[in-house]
Amino acid sequence: MKKIGFDSFVDDLSSVDSKGLSCKSCEVLVRINKQSPDIAGGVHVGKSDLDVGAGDQGIMFGYASDETENCMPLTHLMATKLGKTLTDVRKDGSLWWLRPDGKTQVTIKYIQHTDGSVEPLQIHTVVISTQHAEPNKAKRTIEQDGSDMRPAYKGPEMMAPSMEEMNELIHDKVIVATLDSIMLKSGKSALSIYDRSTCNLHINPSGKFIIGGPQGDAGLTGRKIIIDTYGGWGAHGGGAFSGKDPTKVDRSAAYACRWMAKSIVKAGLCKRALVQLSYAIGVAKPLSLFVETYGTEQGELTAQSITDIVKLNFDCRPGALARDLQLRQPKYNVTAAYCHFGRDPYTKDGMTFFAWEQPIDLSKYASMTAKDITETLGSKKAEVLQKWVD
């Protein structure tokens, strides 16, 4: 909580000093019990690593689009980066009067081409609601006194700007800066499709937002599964990710679906892809595999041949996913904010982070025909049937 910036709580909703949660007084209860022996016995007890069954039933999806460099939808990429920029300018002191709570939302006008691909044409709406110190009254030496992750401010005293000035600074330092950092496939920045005079801007549309965190608004609905994935693009099976080990395919198979979707788009096999898997508890092999290419498959490939390419190159049994994506490493804290997808993969302290964002090179298939793929699949049928159902 201190790292996030929640360092003050006053049990008074009229308080301008309360950020809604305090790292100094918040109680954390840990109540973790053993897994049900019924589930353990069906999933992993007495089984080899590759025979470990799925920890539950369900369907999972992964999506990729060639509209951005990291194959994420621009609406989602922009909303996520806006949130990250809000954090950055608060922590570096540029907009010191910002507080930790905040939300973003983006609407973009697209055109869908005859080949099924999509292209963003215009940023239609941007919504930013962000917590802030009291306008015109909050002092920087008090707001940034070293209680959170920022060093205490020791310079000349500064007062928080007016609400109107705050909104202008958010526009310039957050919205414009974020758009300038996003590259479209046209080679231009996202600023090229932004016009302030026509964009519907809603910056703190409810007015002031001083109290935030769970004191301002709280519920028990769990993770935000859409911002954790693709912002509504593609589809969602309904399962959240956080808190689940690799046998829980809500998480591991959703990572696999993204890995497969991004790989086939990056290889130029299609321009958009939605990959779906389904599982039964205790069963290692996926029950089904479905690949939707929206008619964007390239060359002489078909949606079926791209599905077969996936079968040839990926193993989506839970044990194989844990192995190939290094999912048993204790590294999930970085996925808790700014999305599980569209992130840059990296290695640190011997651990690989966001391995599912590192696509497999499938470019050799781009010049092949559907017949070539069928023949290749037939020649490797025994190998494929070890990891996929017929």
TISERO-422934 format. One record per residue: x, y, z of N, C-alpha, C in turn. Coordinates in steps of 0.1 Angstrom, whole numbers, padded with zeros to 4 digits, always signed. Layout:
XYZXYZXYZ ...
This chain:
+0008-0012+0000+0000+0000+0000+0009+0013+0000 +0020+0012+0007+0029+0024+0007+0034+0026-0006 +0038+0016-0013+0043+0017-0027+0033+0023-0036 +0020+0020-0034+0010+0025-0043+0008+0040-0039 +0008+0043-0027+0007+0057-0022-0004+0060-0012 -0011+0049-0007-0021+0050+0003-0015+0051+0016 -0014+0063+0022-0007+0065+0034-0014+0073+0045 -0027+0075+0042-0035+0083+0052-0050+0078+0052 -0055+0077+0064-0070+0074+0065-0075+0082+0077 -0086+0089+0074-0093+0096+0085-0108+0092+0084 -0113+0087+0095-0127+0081+0095-0137+0092+0095 -0136+0100+0084-0145+0112+0083-0146+0115+0068 -0158+0114+0063-0160+0116+0048-0158+0130+0044 -0158+0139+0054-0156+0154+0050-0141+0157+0051 -0133+0148+0054-0118+0150+0055-0112+0152+0041 -0103+0162+0041-0096+0164+0028-0082+0158+0029 -0079+0153+0041-0065+0147+0043-0065+0132+0041 -0077+0126+0041-0078+0111+0040-0077+0107+0025 -0068+0098+0022-0066+0092+0009-0075+0080+0008 -0081+0075+0019-0090+0064+0018-0085+0051+0023 -0071+0051+0026-0065+0038+0031-0051+0042+0036 -0047+0036+0047-0034+0039+0052-0025+0027+0054 -0013+0027+0049-0004+0016+0051+0000+0015+0066 -0002+0025+0074+0002+0025+0088-0008+0018+0097 -0021+0018+0093-0032+0013+0101-0040+0002+0096 -0039-0001+0083-0047-0011+0077-0044-0025+0082 -0054-0033+0085-0051-0046+0090-0052-0056+0078 -0043-0065+0077-0042-0075+0067-0044-0089+0073 -0055-0096+0069-0058-0109+0075-0054-0119+0064 -0047-0130+0068-0043-0141+0059-0050-0153+0064 -0059-0158+0056-0067-0170+0060-0066-0180+0048 -0055-0187+0047-0053-0196+0036-0054-0210+0041 -0062-0219+0035-0063-0233+0039-0057-0242+0028 -0056-0254+0031-0052-0264+0021-0062-0266+0010 -0057-0270-0001-0066-0274-0012-0075-0286-0009 -0087-0286-0014-0096-0297-0012-0089-0310-0016 -0089-0321-0008-0083-0333-0013-0090-0339-0025 -0103-0336-0026-0110-0341-0038-0104-0335-0051 -0102-0322-0050-0096-0315-0062-0081-0320-0064 -0074-0320-0053-0060-0324-0054-0058-0338-0060 -0066-0347-0056-0065-0361-0061-0069-0362-0075 -0078-0354-0080-0081-0354-0094-0072-0346-0103 -0065-0337-0097-0057-0328-0106-0043-0331-0106 -0036-0333-0095-0021-0335-0096-0015-0346-0087 -0022-0350-0077-0016-0360-0068-0013-0373-0076 -0001-0378-0075+0003-0391-0082+0004-0390-0097 +0004-0377-0102+0005-0376-0117+0019-0369-0120 +0024-0373-0132+0036-0366-0137+0033-0352-0141 +0043-0344-0143+0041-0329-0146+0033-0327-0158 +0035-0335-0168+0027-0332-0181+0013-0339-0180 +0011-0347-0171-0003-0353-0169-0011-0346-0159 -0006-0335-0153-0014-0327-0144-0027-0323-0151 -0038-0324-0144-0051-0320-0150-0054-0306-0148 -0064-0301-0155-0069-0287-0153-0075-0286-0139 -0072-0275-0132-0077-0273-0119-0092-0270-0118 -0098-0267-0129-0112-0265-0130-0117-0265-0144 -0130-0266-0146-0135-0265-0160-0136-0250-0164 -0139-0248-0177-0141-0234-0181-0136-0232-0195 -0139-0220-0200-0135-0216-0214-0126-0203-0212 -0116-0202-0220-0107-0191-0220-0104-0185-0234 -0101-0173-0234-0099-0166-0247-0086-0158-0247 -0080-0156-0259-0069-0147-0261-0071-0140-0274 -0067-0127-0275-0070-0119-0286-0057-0112-0291 -0056-0109-0304-0045-0101-0309-0049-0094-0321 -0044-0082-0324-0047-0074-0335-0035-0067-0340 -0033-0065-0353-0021-0059-0358-0022-0044-0358 -0032-0038-0351-0033-0023-0351-0023-0016-0343 -0016-0023-0334-0005-0017-0326+0007-0026-0326 +0018-0021-0322+0031-0028-0323+0030-0041-0314 +0024-0039-0302+0023-0051-0293+0010-0059-0295 +0003-0057-0306-0008-0065-0310-0020-0064-0300 -0021-0053-0293-0032-0050-0284-0042-0040-0291 -0055-0041-0287-0064-0031-0293-0060-0017-0288 -0061-0007-0296-0056+0007-0293-0065+0012-0281 -0078+0009-0281-0086+0014-0270-0080+0010-0256 -0077-0003-0255-0072-0009-0243-0058-0004-0240 -0050-0004-0250-0036+0001-0248-0036+0015-0243 -0044+0024-0249-0044+0038-0245-0049+0039-0231 -0060+0032-0227-0066+0033-0214-0056+0029-0203 -0049+0018-0206-0039+0013-0197-0027+0022-0195 -0022+0028-0206-0011+0037-0206-0015+0050-0199 -0027+0054-0201-0032+0066-0193-0031+0064-0178 -0035+0053-0174-0034+0049-0160-0020+0049-0155 -0011+0043-0163+0003+0043-0159+0009+0057-0159 +0006+0065-0168+0011+0079-0168+0006+0087-0156 -0006+0085-0152-0011+0091-0140-0003+0088-0128 +0001+0075-0127+0010+0071-0116+0024+0077-0118 +0029+0077-0130+0043+0082-0132+0044+0097-0128 +0034+0105-0132+0036+0120-0130+0033+0123-0115 +0025+0114-0108+0024+0116-0094+0036+0112-0086 +0043+0101-0090+0054+0097-0083+0067+0105-0086 +0068+0110-0098+0080+0119-0101+0078+0133-0097 +0066+0137-0092+0064+0150-0086+0059+0160-0096 +0058+0156-0109+0053+0165-0119+0039+0171-0116 +0030+0161-0112+0017+0165-0107+0016+0159-0093 +0023+0166-0084+0024+0161-0070+0011+0160-0063 +0001+0168-0067-0012+0168-0060-0021+0157-0064 -0017+0149-0073-0025+0137-0076-0024+0127-0065 -0035+0119-0063-0035+0108-0053-0037+0095-0060 -0035+0084-0053-0034+0071-0059-0046+0065-0067 -0058+0069-0063-0070+0063-0069-0072+0069-0083 -0076+0061-0093-0079+0067-0106-0084+0057-0116 -0092+0061-0126-0097+0052-0136-0097+0059-0149 -0096+0051-0160-0096+0057-0173-0105+0049-0182 -0110+0055-0193-0118+0049-0203-0117+0056-0216 -0116+0048-0227-0114+0054-0240-0123+0048-0250 -0129+0057-0259-0137+0052-0270-0130+0057-0283 -0129+0048-0293-0122+0052-0305-0131+0047-0317 -0132+0056-0327-0139+0053-0339-0130+0045-0348 -0135+0033-0353-0127+0024-0361-0134+0023-0375 -0126+0018-0385-0131+0013-0397-0127-0001-0398 -0137-0010-0402-0133-0024-0405-0132-0026-0420 -0120-0030-0424-0118-0031-0439-0124-0044-0444 -0125-0045-0457-0131-0057-0463-0124-0070-0460 -0111-0069-0457-0104-0081-0453-0105-0085-0439 -0114-0077-0431-0116-0081-0417-0108-0074-0407 -0097-0067-0412-0088-0060-0403-0095-0047-0398 -0090-0041-0387-0096-0029-0382-0085-0018-0381 -0089-0006-0383-0080+0006-0382-0086+0017-0374 -0079+0022-0364-0085+0033-0356-0084+0046-0364 -0095+0053-0364-0096+0065-0372-0096+0078-0364 -0103+0078-0352-0104+0090-0344-0106+0086-0330 -0100+0093-0321-0102+0092-0307-0115+0100-0303 -0125+0093-0300-0138+0098-0298-0141+0104-0284 -0137+0096-0274-0139+0100-0260-0128+0095-0251 -0124+0104-0242-0114+0100-0231-0121+0104-0218 -0121+0094-0209-0126+0097-0195-0114+0094-0185 -0111+0104-0177-0102+0102-0166-0108+0107-0153 -0109+0098-0144-0113+0102-0130-0102+0099-0121 -0096+0109-0115-0084+0107-0107-0085+0115-0094 -0081+0108-0083-0081+0114-0070-0070+0125-0069 -0073+0135-0061-0064+0146-0060-0065+0153-0047 -0055+0161-0044-0055+0169-0031-0065+0180-0032 -0068+0187-0021-0078+0198-0021-0073+0209-0030 -0081+0213-0040-0077+0224-0049-0075+0237-0042 -0064+0245-0046-0062+0258-0040-0057+0258-0026 -0058+0247-0019-0055+0247-0004-0044+0238+0000 -0043+0226-0006-0033+0216-0002-0019+0221-0004 -0011+0219+0006+0003+0223+0005+0012+0211+0002 +0022+0213-0007+0030+0202-0011+0039+0196+0000 +0043+0204+0009+0051+0199+0020+0043+0189+0029 +0030+0191+0029+0022+0182+0037+0017+0170+0029 +0013+0173+0016+0009+0162+0007+0020+0152+0004 +0032+0157+0003+0044+0149+0000+0054+0150+0011 +0050+0144+0022+0058+0145+0035+0067+0133+0037 +0068+0124+0027+0076+0112+0029+0069+0100+0034 +0056+0102+0037+0049+0090+0042+0047+0079+0032 +0045+0083+0019+0044+0073+0009+0057+0069+0003 +0057+0065-0010+0070+0060-0016+0078+0072-0021 +0072+0084-0021+0080+0096-0026+0088+0102-0015 +0100+0108-0018+0108+0114-0008+0101+0127-0003 +0103+0131+0009+0097+0143+0014+0101+0155+0006 +0091+0164+0003+0094+0176-0004+0100+0187+0005 +0112+0192+0001+0119+0202+0010+0120+0215+0003 +0115+0217-0009+0116+0229-0016+0107+0240-0011 +0106+0251-0019+0097+0262-0016+0083+0257-0016 +0075+0262-0007+0061+0258-0005+0053+0260-0018 +0045+0250-0022+0036+0250-0034+0022+0247-0030 +0013+0254-0036-0002+0251-0033-0008+0243-0045 -0017+0235-0042-0024+0227-0053-0031+0237-0062 -0031+0235-0075-0038+0244-0084-0053+0243-0083 -0060+0251-0090-0075+0251-0090-0079+0238-0098 -0092+0235-0096-0097+0223-0103-0096+0224-0119 -0098+0236-0124-0097+0239-0138-0082+0237-0142 -0073+0242-0134-0059+0241-0138-0054+0226-0137 -0060+0219-0127-0056+0205-0126-0060+0198-0139 -0072+0200-0143-0077+0193-0155-0069+0197-0167 -0065+0209-0169-0056+0213-0180-0043+0206-0179 -0037+0205-0167-0024+0198-0166-0026+0183-0168 -0037+0177-0164-0039+0163-0167-0040+0161-0182 -0047+0170-0189-0048+0169-0204-0034+0169-0210 -0025+0179-0206-0013+0181-0213-0002+0170-0208 -0002+0168-0195+0009+0159-0190+0005+0144-0190 -0007+0141-0192-0012+0127-0192-0017+0123-0205 -0027+0130-0210-0034+0125-0222-0025+0127-0234 -0020+0140-0236-0011+0143-0248+0002+0135-0247 +0008+0134-0235+0020+0127-0234+0018+0112-0237 +0007+0106-0233+0005+0092-0235+0002+0089-0250 -0006+0097-0256-0008+0095-0271+0005+0097-0279 +0013+0106-0275+0026+0108-0282+0035+0095-0281 +0033+0087-0270+0042+0076-0268+0037+0063-0275 +0025+0064-0281+0019+0052-0287+0021+0052-0302 +0026+0042-0308+0029+0042-0322+0019+0033-0329 +0012+0038-0339+0002+0031-0347+0010+0024-0359 +0003+0014-0365+0009+0007-0376+0012+0016-0388 +0006+0027-0389+0009+0037-0399+0022+0043-0398 +0029+0041-0386+0041+0048-0383+0040+0061-0376 +0028+0066-0374+0025+0078-0368+0021+0076-0353 +0022+0086-0345+0018+0084-0331+0003+0085-0330 -0003+0081-0319-0017+0082-0317-0022+0096-0316 -0013+0106-0315-0017+0120-0315-0023+0123-0329 -0019+0116-0339-0023+0119-0353-0038+0116-0355 -0045+0109-0346-0059+0107-0347-0067+0114-0335 -0060+0123-0329-0066+0130-0317-0068+0145-0321 -0080+0150-0319-0083+0164-0321-0091+0169-0309 -0085+0177-0301-0092+0182-0288-0105+0188-0291 -0106+0195-0302-0118+0202-0305-0130+0193-0308 -0127+0181-0312-0138+0171-0315-0139+0160-0306 -0128+0157-0298-0128+0146-0288-0137+0150-0276 -0145+0141-0271-0153+0143-0259-0144+0140-0247 -0140+0150-0241-0131+0149-0229-0139+0150-0216 -0137+0140-0207-0143+0141-0194-0133+0138-0184 -0127+0149-0179-0117+0148-0168-0123+0152-0155 -0123+0142-0146-0130+0143-0133-0144+0149-0135 -0153+0142-0143-0166+0147-0147-0175+0148-0135 -0173+0142-0124-0182+0143-0112-0178+0155-0104 -0167+0162-0107-0163+0173-0099-0151+0169-0091 -0150+0173-0078-0138+0169-0070-0138+0155-0067 -0126+0149-0065-0124+0135-0062-0112+0135-0052 -0115+0139-0039-0105+0140-0029-0103+0127-0021 -0114+0121-0017-0114+0108-0010-0115+0097-0020 -0106+0088-0019-0106+0076-0028-0104+0063-0021 -0098+0054-0028-0096+0041-0022-0109+0034-0018 -0108+0024-0009-0120+0018-0004-0129+0027+0004 -0124+0037+0010-0133+0047+0018-0142+0054+0008 -0138+0057-0004-0146+0064-0013-0156+0055-0020 -0152+0043-0024-0161+0034-0031-0155+0020-0030 -0163+0011-0025-0157-0003-0023-0168-0013-0027 -0164-0025-0031-0173-0036-0034-0166-0049-0033 -0173-0060-0035-0167-0073-0033-0168-0081-0046 -0166-0074-0058-0168-0080-0071-0155-0087-0076 -0144-0086-0069-0132-0092-0074-0124-0084-0084 -0116-0091-0092-0108-0084-0102-0116-0078-0113 -0110-0068-0119-0116-0061-0131-0111-0069-0143 -0119-0079-0147-0115-0089-0157-0114-0083-0171 -0120-0072-0174-0119-0067-0188-0107-0058-0189 -0104-0050-0180-0091-0042-0181-0079-0051-0179 -0081-0063-0173-0070-0072-0172-0067-0080-0185 -0077-0078-0194-0075-0086-0207-0075-0076-0219 -0086-0074-0226-0086-0067-0239-0096-0056-0240 -0101-0051-0229-0110-0040-0229-0123-0042-0237 -0128-0055-0237-0140-0058-0244-0138-0064-0258 -0127-0063-0263-0124-0069-0276-0123-0084-0275 -0126-0091-0286-0125-0106-0285-0136-0111-0277 -0133-0118-0266-0143-0125-0258-0137-0127-0244 -0145-0131-0234-0140-0134-0221-0147-0146-0215 -0140-0155-0209-0146-0167-0204-0152-0165-0190 -0149-0153-0184-0155-0150-0171-0146-0152-0159 -0135-0159-0160-0126-0162-0149-0115-0151-0147 -0113-0147-0134-0103-0138-0131-0089-0145-0130 -0078-0138-0130-0065-0143-0130-0058-0144-0116 -0059-0133-0110-0051-0131-0098-0054-0141-0087 -0043-0145-0080-0045-0155-0069-0045-0169-0073 -0044-0172-0086-0045-0186-0091-0032-0192-0095 -0030-0205-0092-0017-0211-0095-0019-0217-0110 -0008-0222-0116-0008-0226-0130-0018-0237-0133 -0022-0245-0123-0032-0255-0127-0045-0249-0129 -0048-0237-0124-0060-0230-0126-0060-0224-0140 -0067-0231-0150-0066-0227-0164-0073-0213-0166 -0081-0208-0157-0086-0195-0159-0074-0185-0161 -0063-0188-0155-0051-0180-0157-0042-0185-0167 -0037-0197-0165-0026-0202-0174-0031-0204-0189 -0043-0209-0191-0048-0211-0204-0052-0197-0211 -0056-0187-0203-0058-0174-0209-0045-0168-0214 -0034-0171-0206-0021-0166-0210-0017-0174-0223 -0020-0187-0224-0017-0195-0236-0025-0190-0248 -0037-0186-0246-0045-0181-0257-0039-0168-0263 -0035-0159-0254-0029-0147-0259-0016-0150-0266 -0008-0160-0260+0005-0164-0266+0003-0169-0281 -0008-0177-0282-0011-0183-0296-0016-0172-0305 -0025-0164-0300-0031-0153-0309-0020-0143-0313 -0012-0139-0304-0001-0129-0308+0009-0136-0317 +0012-0148-0315+0022-0155-0324+0017-0156-0338 +0004-0159-0341+0000-0160-0354-0002-0147-0361 -0005-0136-0353-0006-0123-0359+0008-0117-0362 +0017-0119-0353+0030-0114-0355+0037-0120-0367 +0034-0133-0369+0040-0140-0380+0034-0137-0394 +0023-0128-0393+0017-0124-0406+0007-0134-0411 +0003-0144-0403-0006-0154-0408-0020-0149-0409 -0023-0139-0401-0036-0132-0401-0034-0118-0394 -0044-0110-0396-0043-0096-0390-0050-0095-0377 -0059-0104-0374-0066-0104-0361-0068-0118-0357 -0068-0121-0345-0071-0135-0340-0077-0136-0327 -0087-0145-0325-0093-0148-0312-0091-0163-0311 -0085-0167-0300-0082-0181-0297-0090-0185-0285 -0097-0197-0286-0105-0202-0274-0100-0216-0271 -0099-0218-0258-0097-0232-0252-0108-0235-0242 -0110-0248-0240-0119-0252-0230-0113-0264-0223 -0117-0266-0210-0111-0277-0202-0121-0283-0192 -0118-0295-0188-0126-0302-0177-0116-0304-0165 -0121-0303-0153-0113-0305-0142-0107-0319-0141 -0094-0320-0139-0087-0333-0138-0083-0338-0151 -0086-0332-0162-0083-0336-0176-0071-0327-0181 -0061-0333-0186-0049-0326-0190-0051-0319-0204 -0056-0327-0213-0057-0321-0227-0069-0311-0227 -0068-0300-0235-0079-0292-0237-0090-0299-0244 -0103-0296-0240-0114-0303-0247-0116-0298-0261 -0113-0285-0263-0115-0279-0276-0105-0268-0279 -0103-0265-0292-0095-0254-0296-0103-0247-0308 -0104-0234-0307-0111-0227-0317-0103-0214-0321 -0101-0212-0333-0093-0200-0338-0102-0192-0347 -0105-0180-0344-0113-0171-0352-0103-0160-0358 -0103-0159-0371-0094-0150-0378-0101-0138-0384 -0114-0137-0383-0123-0126-0388-0121-0124-0403 -0117-0135-0410-0115-0133-0424-0102-0127-0428 -0093-0125-0419-0080-0118-0422-0069-0127-0425 -0071-0140-0426-0060-0149-0429-0053-0145-0442 -0040-0147-0443-0032-0142-0454-0028-0153-0463 -0024-0149-0475-0019-0159-0485-0029-0169-0488 -0025-0182-0489-0034-0193-0492-0038-0200-0479 -0036-0194-0468-0040-0201-0455-0055-0199-0453 -0061-0208-0445-0075-0207-0441-0075-0207-0426 -0087-0204-0420-0088-0204-0406-0085-0218-0400 -0089-0229-0408-0086-0242-0403-0071-0245-0403 -0064-0241-0414-0050-0243-0415-0042-0236-0404 -0047-0224-0400-0041-0217-0389-0043-0224-0376 -0055-0230-0374-0058-0238-0362-0049-0250-0362 -0046-0256-0373-0037-0267-0374-0022-0263-0370 -0019-0251-0375-0005-0246-0371-0004-0244-0356 -0014-0240-0350-0014-0238-0335-0012-0252-0329 -0019-0262-0334-0018-0276-0328-0004-0281-0330 +0002-0278-0341+0016-0283-0343+0026-0277-0334 +0024-0264-0330+0034-0257-0323+0032-0254-0309 +0021-0257-0303+0018-0254-0289+0012-0266-0282 +0015-0266-0269+0010-0277-0260+0003-0270-0249 -0010-0271-0248-0018-0264-0238-0022-0272-0227 -0016-0284-0224-0018-0291-0212-0013-0282-0200 -0019-0281-0189-0015-0273-0178+0000-0275-0174 +0004-0287-0174+0018-0289-0170+0028-0284-0181 +0024-0285-0193+0033-0280-0204+0033-0264-0204 +0022-0258-0201+0021-0244-0200+0030-0239-0188 +0029-0246-0177+0037-0242-0165+0052-0243-0169 +0056-0253-0177+0069-0254-0181+0074-0244-0191 +0066-0242-0202+0070-0234-0213+0069-0219-0210 +0060-0215-0201+0058-0201-0198+0064-0198-0184 +0071-0208-0178+0077-0206-0165+0067-0200-0154 +0056-0207-0154+0045-0202-0145+0046-0206-0130 +0056-0214-0127+0058-0217-0113+0067-0208-0105 +0072-0198-0112+0081-0188-0106+0073-0178-0099 +0077-0173-0087+0070-0163-0079+0071-0149-0084 +0063-0146-0094+0066-0133-0102+0053-0126-0106 +0042-0130-0100+0029-0125-0104+0025-0111-0099 +0033-0105-0090+0029-0092-0085+0029-0081-0095 +0037-0083-0105+0038-0072-0116+0026-0073-0125 +0018-0083-0124+0006-0084-0133-0006-0078-0126 -0005-0073-0114-0016-0068-0106-0021-0055-0111 -0013-0047-0119-0017-0034-0124-0012-0033-0138 -0019-0026-0147-0015-0022-0160-0016-0034-0170 -0025-0044-0167-0028-0055-0175-0018-0066-0175 -0024-0078-0178-0015-0090-0179-0010-0092-0194 -0016-0084-0203-0012-0086-0217-0007-0072-0223 +0000-0074-0234+0006-0062-0240+0018-0056-0233 +0024-0064-0224+0036-0060-0216+0048-0065-0223 +0059-0058-0221+0072-0062-0226+0078-0074-0218 +0081-0085-0224+0087-0096-0216+0101-0093-0212 +0105-0097-0201+0119-0094-0196+0123-0105-0186 +0136-0106-0183+0142-0115-0174+0148-0107-0162 +0146-0112-0150+0151-0105-0138+0153-0115-0127 +0165-0116-0121+0167-0125-0110+0164-0139-0114 +0168-0143-0127+0166-0156-0131+0152-0160-0135 +0142-0150-0134+0128-0153-0137+0124-0146-0150 +0116-0152-0158+0111-0147-0170+0097-0141-0168 +0095-0128-0170+0082-0122-0168+0075-0120-0181 +0062-0122-0181+0054-0121-0193+0059-0129-0205 +0062-0141-0202+0067-0150-0213+0057-0152-0224 +0044-0151-0221+0034-0153-0231+0033-0141-0241 +0041-0131-0238+0041-0119-0248+0053-0121-0257 +0061-0132-0256+0072-0134-0265+0067-0144-0276 +0063-0140-0287+0057-0149-0297+0066-0160-0302 +0061-0171-0306+0068-0181-0313+0069-0177-0327 +0081-0179-0334+0082-0176-0348+0075-0186-0357 +0064-0182-0362+0057-0191-0371+0057-0186-0386 +0067-0177-0389+0067-0171-0402+0069-0180-0413 +0075-0192-0410+0077-0202-0421+0064-0207-0427 +0053-0206-0420+0041-0210-0425+0034-0200-0434 +0038-0188-0434+0031-0177-0442+0031-0180-0457 +0042-0187-0462+0042-0190-0476+0037-0204-0480 +0031-0211-0470+0026-0224-0472+0011-0224-0476 +0006-0234-0482-0008-0235-0486-0015-0243-0475 -0028-0243-0475-0037-0251-0466-0034-0265-0468 -0031-0270-0480-0028-0284-0483-0015-0287-0476 -0005-0279-0477+0008-0281-0471+0006-0284-0456 -0002-0275-0450-0004-0276-0435-0011-0289-0432 -0021-0293-0440-0028-0306-0437-0019-0318-0438 -0010-0317-0448+0000-0328-0449+0010-0329-0438 +0014-0317-0433+0023-0316-0422+0017-0322-0410 +0004-0318-0407-0003-0323-0396-0005-0338-0396 -0008-0343-0408-0010-0357-0409+0003-0365-0406 +0014-0359-0410+0027-0366-0408+0031-0366-0393 +0025-0357-0385+0028-0356-0371+0016-0359-0362 +0007-0367-0368-0006-0369-0360-0004-0375-0347 +0005-0385-0346+0007-0392-0333+0013-0382-0322 +0022-0373-0327+0027-0363-0318+0017-0353-0313 +0008-0349-0323-0002-0339-0320-0012-0345-0310 -0016-0358-0312-0026-0364-0304-0021-0366-0289 -0009-0365-0287-0004-0365-0273-0008-0353-0265 -0011-0342-0272-0014-0329-0265-0027-0324-0268 -0034-0328-0279-0047-0323-0283-0056-0335-0285 -0069-0332-0283-0079-0343-0286-0081-0343-0302 -0086-0354-0307-0087-0356-0321-0099-0347-0326 
